């Protein structure tokens, strides 16, 4: 039942993209000072609703009422000026500009048409302070980590004094202490009467911070739960229509040595040593900036290293580029899918097949039937929600883009698969499918390096865990020693032996 005093009320919102019904008569109601979470699998309609509320796309039907008046936004600027700020899952920072220019984008000049850098710098420092960041405002955004850029996005939204801040996976690239800072900021905003619409796949966190939770499935509302009535299992059941086993089974791997690193040293890491066995899932844990991704990129030939040795199947190797690594049976799903992996204007089919095109040739042309069968297999296995395979990959949700990349590399049938944050932005139902695929590959003798900032993922999936801190290995854990307490202790307190 609608509450006429609600700050934001969306009723019977529908939107269709070609043959896909993205939203089907959905409702959302948010009060001032309330954290209202929206959860659902990728393709459930969450992002479409955000785009409609913020003026990016127009609804086909339905009504939006803000603070008692019906509104219709022609563009995001109009929504922004009306007090609706959005932090999108894909960051909108401009890397060639500094922090000040990103915070004050479009508002640099004063009323006399001049840029008062001193005032802008102070305002930027104040904004960063609200999210607990100490950073030189003149730093180029392109020189910052993904987590730092994410926090600047949040600072920018907070700085606008918006009445409603929509956060789409705002802590997807944040470590635990940065997430705690985010939650402190959200609590502060609540006390000031600002409403937060919080979209997340991290259901434990949703339970922790939300006052109400709206659940979407297949473009429809399937539930609205007050926090004291919500549980993780109840949300999962509403989202996917089934219960999911969220725990992994620890395996003892007895396969032979497949890959090893000895005293690997390069930019962002030093004296890193580890072994990877046949059929093993080797987890890499640590705080953001610990050097995990840099080590993986060095192994894959995506960046160089200064010292040390990599041995593959007993033979010393040093890949000069990823193409050499791929030919040797390695594949890597990188963390930043948009920057490092996807050709956004090319088709979904091309993006998924491109790493395997050399196997699909018939003479000098591509065997379209073979390509179609390969792509179709992974579209089905990964439950990728799309319109047509010929659609540009940018038409997919963030999670479905991630699954497209995963399908691309699985199609190469790699012997060693490096996964850097493979379920970043992926909903809980798809996570279960991806986990099953990873375990299936390991059971077939494939070796997996799994880099993840999600502690439950590392604990559930890994046969052994390498913990890194400040570019070095601080612990190697196995069996019953793989616990949250042990991982956090090793990640937070490295003492050189």
N, C-alpha and C positions, 0 to 999 in steps of 0.2 A: 504493500500500500504506500502511495507516495506521501512524502512529507513536504508541505508547501514552504517550510522554513529552511529546507536544505539549501546549502550554498550552491551546489551543482546538482541538477536533476536532468538525466538523459532518459527519454522514454521512447520505446518502440523504434530504436535506431536500426535501420537496415541498409546494407550495401552489397552490391553484386559487382564482381569483376568478370565480365564475359560469362562463362558458364559456371563460375564459382560463386556461391552465396557466402560471402565473407562474414556478414552479420545478418541475423534474422530476428528482428524485433527485440533487441536486447535493451535492458534497463541498467542504469547506474545512478546511485544516489549518494552524495557525499556531504557531510556536515563540516562546518568550520572547525578547525582544530582536530580533525579526525584523520587517522591513517587508515585508508581503505585499500586493501590489497585486491588485485585482480590476478587470478591464476588460471592456468589452462595449458594444454599442450600447444606446441607450435602449430599455427594454422587455425587455432580456436577462435581467433578474431580480436585478440587483445591489441595488437599493433594497429589494426584497422580502426578500432574505437579511438585509440590515442590520436591517430591522424585526423579523424573527424573532429574530435574535441579541440584540437589545436589548429584547425583550419588548413591542414595540408591537403585533405581530400574532402569532397562534399558528400554528404549522406544522400541516399536515395529517398528515404522517408524517415519520419520521426521528429521529435522535438527536443531541443536543448534549452534549458532554463538556467541562467546564472544569476544568483542573488535576486530571484523573483522576476526577472525579465527574460523573454525569449531572445536567443541570440543566433546569428548566422554569420560565420566568419568566412571572408573571401580569401584569406591567406593567413599564414602563421603570425605575421606582424600584427594583424588586427587582434588575434587571440592573445598575443603577448601583451599588447597595450591594454587589454581588458583584464589582465591579471592572471593569465594562464601560461605558466612556463613549463617547458618539457625538456627533460634530459633523456635523449634517445639512446638506445642500446649501442648504435654505431655513432661514435663520437663525431661532433661537428666542428671541432677545433681546427683552425688553420695553422698548419705546422710551420710555415715560413714567417709567421707573425709571433710577437712576444706575448707574454701572459697579459700585460696591460691591454694590448690591442684586441686580444680575444675576449677579455672580460667586458670591454667597452665597445665592442664591435657595433658600428652604426651610431655611436653616441660619443665619439671622440672630441668633437668641437664644442666649445662653450657658446653662449649666446652672441658673442662677438665674432664667431667663426674662427676662433683660435684654439689650438691644442695646449692646454695647461698640463704639462707632463707631471709637474709636482703634485697637483691635485689628483690626477688620475693614478699616480703611483700610490698615494696614500689610500685612495679608495680601493685599489687592488689589494694592498696589504690588509686592509680591513676585511675584505671579502675572503681572502685566503685564511685569515685568522679565524673566521667563523667556522671553517672546516678543519681547523687545527694544522694548517700548512705553514711552514716557514720556507719561503722560496723567494729568490730574487725576481721581482716583477718584470725585469727586462730580459729574462731567459726566453729563448726561442722555444715554442711549444714542441717543435720537431726534435729538440734535444731531450725531451722528457720521456719517462716511461709511460706505458699505457695506464697504469694505476694513477700516476700523477695527473695525467690528462683527464682521467675520470673525475678526480677530486676537483679539478679546476672547473669542469662542467657543472658540478654541484655548486661550487662557490659562485659561479656566474648566475645560476638560477636563484640562489639564495639572495644574491646582491640586488636582484630586480624588485624585491619586496612584493613578489607575486602573492595572490590570495590562494592560488592552487598551484602546486608543483607536482607534475606528473613525472615519476621516476621509472624508467624502463630498464630493469636489470642494472641499477646504479652501482652495485658493488660486485659486478661480475669479474672485475679484474683487481679487486682489492684484497689485501691480506687481512688476517683476523683483526689486528689492531686498527687498521684503517677502516674496517667495517664498524668497529666499535665507535670510532670517531663519527662516522656517518650516522649511526643510531643516536648519538648524543646531539648531533645537529638536528635530526628529525624531531627529537623530543623538545628541543628548544623552539623549533618552528611551531610545534603543536601548541605550546604555551602562549605563543603570540597569535594564535587563532588561525594559522595557515593550515589549509587542508593538504594532505599528501595522498596522491593516488600512486600506489606502490605495486609495480608489476615485477614478479620474481618467480623463478623456478625453485628457489630455496625455501621449501615449505616450513622447515624448522624456524627459519628467521621470520617468515610471514606470521607464524603463530606468536612469535615473541613481540613483534612491534605493532601488529594491526589491531584496530578496534572492530572492523568488519572485513569480511572476505567474500568477494563475489567470484564464483567459479563459472568459467566458460567451457563449452564443449561444442565443437563443430558449428561455431558461430551463434550459439544460443546460450542464454542464461540457464544454468542447471542448478544453481544454489546461491543463497546469500546467507552467510553464517556469522553470527556474533562470535568474538574470539573465545568466549567461555564455552561455546558449544562445538567449536571446531577441533579436529584432531588431524594429524597427518594422514592417517588411513582414510578418514572420511573425505578429505580433500582429494586424495588419489582416486578413490572410488568414483567420486563425482566427475573428475577430470577424464578418466580413461575407461570407466565402466568396469574395472576389475581391480582386485588387490594385487600388489606387486611385492615380491620378496626383495627387500632392500639390503640384504646381507650377502656377502660373498662367502665362499668356502675356501679356506686356506689349503693350498696344495704343496706337497713336497716335490720339487722338481729334481729329477735325477739325470737329466740330459747332459750331454757334453758341452764344453765351452764353445761358444759361437763367436763372441766378440769381447774384447777386453780393451781397457784404456789404462795406461800407466803414466802417472805424473803429467797428465795433460795440462798444459798451461797456455793461456791466451787472454784476450781481452774479456774481462769479467769473470775469470776463473783461474785457479792456480793449483797445481799438484793434485789433480783429480784422478783417482784410480778406482776402477770397478770392473767386475766381470758380468757378462750376460750369458746365460745358459740356453741351450736348445729348449724350446717350449716354455720358457719362463716369462712371466710378467714382472718386470723390474720397475718398481715405482720410484719416482724422484719427487721428494717433498722439500719444503723450505719456504721461507717468507719471500714475498715479491722482491726481486733484485738479488736473489741468492746465487744466480749464475746458472741455473738449470737449463734454461733455453739456449744460452750461449754454448754450453757444452754439447747439447744436442745438435746445434747448427754446425759446430766444428766437426763433429763426427760425420755429418751428412754432406760436408763440403760446401756449406752455405756461408761459412766464414772460416778464416784461417786460424791456426794456432801456432804458438812460438816454440813450444818444446813438448816433449813427451812422445808416446807411441800409441797407435791404434792397431790392434791385431784382429783380423777377420778370418775366421776358420784357420787359425794358425799362421796366417801370412800377414806381414806388416803392410799397412795401407795408409795412404794419405790422399783423400779425394780432393782434386782441385776445384771441383764444382759439383752440384747436385746430380748432373747428368751421369757422371762417373759413378756416383753412389747408387743411382737407380739401376745402372747396368750390372752392378755388383749384387743386386738383390735387396737394396734398402729402399724404404719409402718414409716420408715424413709429412705429417699433418701439422703445420705451424700454428702458432697461437693467434696471430693477427691475420684472419682469413681474408679480410678486404684488401690489405696492403700487400700480402705476400702470396696469395693463392688464387683469387678469383678474377676473371675477366668479366666485369660486371655487365657489359653490354652484349656479351656473347651468350649463346643459348645455354640452357641447363645441360642439354645433351653434350655440347662441345666441352663445357667445363668439366663434366664428369669423365669424358672419354679421352681428354687430351694427353694424359700421361701414358695412355696405352694404345695410342693411334698406330704406332709402328707395328703392333701385332694385328691390327685390323686391316692392313693393306692387302689389296688384291691387285697385284701388279704395281702400278703407280697411283692408283686411286684407293679410297677408303671403301671397304666392304660395308655398305650401309646396313645390311641385314645383321651383320655381326655386331656392329656398333649399337644398333637398336636393341639387340638381345642383351648385350652387356649392360647398357644403361638401364634397361627395364628391370633386370635382375636386382640391381641395387636400389632403384626407386622403390621396388616392392619390399626388399629386405629391410631397408632403413625407414620405410613408411614416410617417404618424402611427399609432402603435400604440395601439389603444383597444379597449374592449369594445363598447359601443353609443354612437352619437353623442348619444343622450339622457342618457348618464351625466354627472354633474357634472365640471367640468374639473379639480377637485382630485383626481379619481381617476387622472389622467395623471401620468407621471413628469415631472420638471422639464424635461427636454429636449423632451418632447412638448408640454408647456405652451408652451414657447417657439415651437415650430413652429405651434401653434394661433394665436398672435398674429401670426406672420409670414403665415400663410394669410389671416387677417382683413384685413390691409392690402393684400396682393397682390390680394385679391378686389375692392378698390376701383379697381383699374387706375390707380394714381397716375402722374403725370407726373414727380414728384420723390419719391424714397423715402429717408427718413433712417433708417438702421439703427444703433442704439446697442447694441453687443455682441450682434449677431444670433445668434451661435453659442454664447453663454454656456450651459454645461451640456449642449451637444448633442454626440452621439457623432460619431466620425470619418466613418462612413458617411453619416449625415444631413448633416454638413457639406458633403460632396461634392455632395449633392443641392441644398443651399441655394446653394452657390457657382455651380452650373450655372444655377439659376434667376436669380440676380443677373446673371450674364453675359448670359443670354438677354434679360433686361429691358433691359440696356444696349445690346445689339445692336439692339433695337427702338426705340432713341432715348430710353428712360427715363434719367433722371439719378439717380445714387445717391451719397449721402453715407454713407460707411462708417466708423463709429467702432469701434475695436477695440484691446484691450490685448494681443492675441496678435500678436506680431511676424510670424510666418510668414503669418498671414492678411492683414495689411496689405501685406506685400511681394508676396504671390502675387496679390492681388485688385485692387490699386489701379493706376489709370492715372497718377495724381499723388498725392502725399502732403503734407498740411499737418501740420507738427509743432507742438504747443503746449506751452508751459512757463509755469507760474505765470500762467495766464490770457491769455497773449499768443502770437502766432504767432512761433515761433523759426526756422522753415525751411519752404521749399516745394521739394519734390524731385520729379524726373521722370526717366523713362528709366533709364539705368544708375546714376543717383545714388540710386535707391531701394534702399538696402542697410541691413542691420541696424546697421552701424557708423555710418553717417551719421544714421540716425534716433535712435539712442541718444545720439550726440554732441550733436545738436540738442536732444533732450529734457532732457538733464542739465545743459547749460551754456547758459543764455540770457544774452546780453549786450545790453542796450538800445543801439540804434544812435544 
